[in-house]
Amino acid sequence: MEPALLSDEMRMVAQGLEQRIRILRITSRRVETSEWQELGDRARHVPTWYSSLLASASLLGVALEYKDRKNSWLRSLAFHGPKEMSTLLWRESLASPLIGYGFFPFASENDGSLWLAPARGNPSPIHLLELSAWDGGVPGPNNGLIFASTGLEYVLARMAISEQSFDNSGTTSTLMWCR
């Protein structure tokens, strides 16, 4: 059975992240629970925790990032809304088998790699699937799957809002490193 509500920690992290998004004047939005019905029969694959998370905080449209511990680059995370999820869950897509393997692709990196949570239950543990190292079979440590965290709340609490989230239109910026 799917949990109907978010954990207290997840709710606190989402609210804190939404406050940072507002302060920085980043364009983002919530996803109403009814929007997932646009997926038709594929809506059954969207966990309750995920639709609750995106309905409770304005997180869609924001890119998050953190420095990879093993590599010299930044890792990024951008949540999937109904439009992106429709493409991911389409039966001919590269990602569609993930549900059958027990994973839910809730977000992407800027290189297309996918952030995964269990397809059933709570968002724990969290993995990153590096598509360049995945052969399309069951993801595992030797097939593209990288352990990220024991829970999504910890991933979100550690990430920063990425520069990719900001409008480069030349309007007044709230960032230290922009003019």
Secondary structure, DSSP 8 states (H G I E B T S, - for coil): ---SS--HHHHHHHHHHHHHHHHTT---B---GGGGGGGGGGGGGS-HHHHHHHHHS--BT-EEEEE-SSSSSEEEEEE--HHHHHHHTSTTSTTTHHHHTTEEEEEE-TTS-EEEEESSSSS-SEEEE-GGG--SSS--TTTTEEEEES-HHHHHHH-EE-GGGS--SSS----TT--
